[in-house]
């Protein structure tokens, strides 16, 4: 009977391990602005994760990370996906990775509102440092690039309207048209197996609404809680195996 119990615990632990979703646990991030990295409205924002959330940085590259020389803290660059909620530099927020999308959906979307495949494509390439036309050098060029990318993301998320002239002048919207055939194709829901980009749902520490952001999450990078669960499951299997051998 004890052997069966150990096996059941181990199998249950492994089952939960593989069913675990990115949004299974909540964390915290502190919001900041880096001089020369942002435009006047929207991203880039720098999110510095709490210690128990720092594993998310493994999904990023030097192109999209920022290290604070005075403290050694590292944050990642990201962009807004809503227009009717806000965040304030210097403030700390609860953060949860969501496969479903933005909470409340912004100005035009469901609740939740899925991330579009066009926005995911652009942000994934931004993180990898391979977004054609993006100026990664801090200064007026990067700020201008950030403004255009933020506008493209908001447009793909149905948060703003742009004229045909504005669309034609935005290199990132032209990139998704080339990639997906049309704006409509780029506004379809993202497939995380193609572009591992999700909504990062932010709420105030008191539970109020806040701006949702984009986050890159590579599932091959396990969460600390997932590693602990795997350890429990493997320990259960090992215990069961020893009892079966006696």
N, C-alpha and C positions, 0 to 999 in steps of 0.2 A: 504493500500500500504506500509506504514512504517513497519507494522508487517511482511509482506512478505520480505521486504528488510533485516530486522534484521535476519530472518530465513535463507535467502540465504547466508548472511555473515557468520553466525554461522556454517552452513553446510559446506560451502567452507573452513572455517578455520579448522574444524575437518577433512575434507577430506585431506587437505594438511598435517595435523599432521600425519595421518596414512600412507601417501605416502612418508613422509620424509625419506631419506636414510642417512646412516652414513656419507657419503661424502658430505652432503649438504652444509657444511660450512668449511672454512679454518681456521687454527689456527697456532700457532708457538710453536716450541720446541727448547730447547738448548741441545746440545750434549755434553756428558762428558764420561770420562773413570774412573772407580773406581779401585784402586789398588787391585789386587788379584781376580778381577771379570772377567777378560778378557784374551784373547790370543793375539798373535802378529798380527793376520790377521782376521778382522771381529769382530763379537760380542763376549762377551757382550758389548753393549753400554748402557749408561744410558741417557734417554731422559727426561728432565725436562720440563713439559708443561707450557705454559702461563696460567695466572689466568683464562681466559675464556675457557680453555681446561682442567682444572684440574679435571673436573668431570670424565674424562677417568680413573683416578686412582681408582675409585670405582670398576672397572673391574679386579683389581689386588689384590694380597695377599702380606703379609709381605715377603714371599719368593722371590718375584720379584720386590719389591720396595726398594729404597735406600733413606734414609733421611740424608741430610747434616746437621750435628750437629751444625755447626757454623751459618747457616742461617735459618734452619727449613724448607727449600725447600725439596720437595719430587719428585723423579724421578722414572721411571720404566725401567726395563731391557728388552732389545730386541736384535734382530739379523738381519743381512743383508739378502736380497733376490736377490741381483744383484751382478755381479762381475765387471761391466764396469763403475760404477758410485761410487762416494765417498762422505764421510762426514768428517768433521774435528772437533775434540774435542775442545770445547770452542766456537764454532760457533752456531748461531741461524738460524733456517730454517722454512720456511712455511711448514705446515703439513696438510694433508687432508686424512681422512679415505676413502678408496675406496673399494667398493664391486666388482669392475672389476679386479683389480690386479695391478701389477707393471707397471709404465709408461716406455715405450720403451722396456720393457721385458727382459732387461739384455742381456747376450750373446746368449741365445737360447730361444726365446719365442716371443709371439705376442706383440702387443701394443694396449691394455694392456695385461699383462701376468698373468692369474689367479694364486692365491696361491694354491699349491697342498694340498690334504687332508692329506698327510703324514707330511708335514711341519706344517700344522695347528694342527694336533694331537700332535706332539712333543712340539710345543710352548704352546699350551693350557695346557698340563700337566706340563710344566716348570713353567708357571705362577701360577698354583695351588699348586706348591711345591710337586707334585706327580710324577715327571719324574724319573722313576726307573734308577738308575745308575748315576744320576747327583749329584755331590758334591756341596752342597749349602754353604759350609763353605769357607769363603774368604781365598785365598792362592793358592798354586800350584795345589791342587786338583781341585778347582773350575775353575782355568784357563785351566787346561787340559780338564775338562768336557765341558767348553765353546768352546774350539777348536773343539772337536769331534761333538758337536751339530751343530756348524756353518757349518762344513764340510757336515754333514748329510742334513742340510737345503739346502745348495747350490747344493748338488747332486740331491735332490728331485726336485729342481727348474731347473734342467738341466743346471746349471751354471758351473759345473766342471765334470771331468771324474775321476772315481775311479776304481782301479783294484778289482778283485774278492777277493783278500786277504785283501785289505783295507776295503771293504764292510763287510767282515766277522769279521774284528777286531773292527768295529764301533758299539757299543752297541745300539745306537739310530736307525741306519739303520736296525739292527736286530729286534728292537722293532716294527718298522713299517712293516717289512716283516711278523712278527708274527700277527700283528693286521689286515693287509689288504691282506695277502696271497702272496704278491710279491712286488718287487720294482715298477713294472708297475701299480699295483693296488694303491700303495701309491702315485703315480705321477698323479693320476686323480685329477680333480678340487675339491676343498674343498666344503663341504656343511656347511654353517654357522649355520644351525640349529643343527648340530652335534657338531661342534667346532667353537665357535664364534671368529674366527681369520680372520683378513683382512690385506691387504697391507696398509701401511701408506706411502703415496706418499710425499716425501720431495723435496722441491725446494729451491734454495737460495733466499734470500730476494730481489734479483734483477731479479728473475724469471728463473735462470739457473737450469740445471739438477742436481740432487743429488741422493744419495743412498736411495732406498726405504727399509723400515723396516717392521717387523711384529708388529701388534697391536691386543690386545684382546679387543673386544667391546661387552658388554652385552646390548642388545637393551632395556632391562627393566630399564636401567639407562638412564633417559632422558637428552638430551642436554638442556642447559639454554634457547636456542632459541625455543626448542620444548615446554618447560614449558610456555614460554611467549605466544606462539601461542595457546596453550590449554586454557590459561587464557582469551585470546581475544575471542575464540570460545565460551567458557562457559558464558562469559559476554554477548555475543550476544544472546545466547539462553535465558538467564535470562531476558534480556531486552524484547525479543519477548514475553516471557511468561507473563510478567507483563502487556504488552499492550493487550494481548489476554484476560486477566482476567478483564480488565476495561469494 
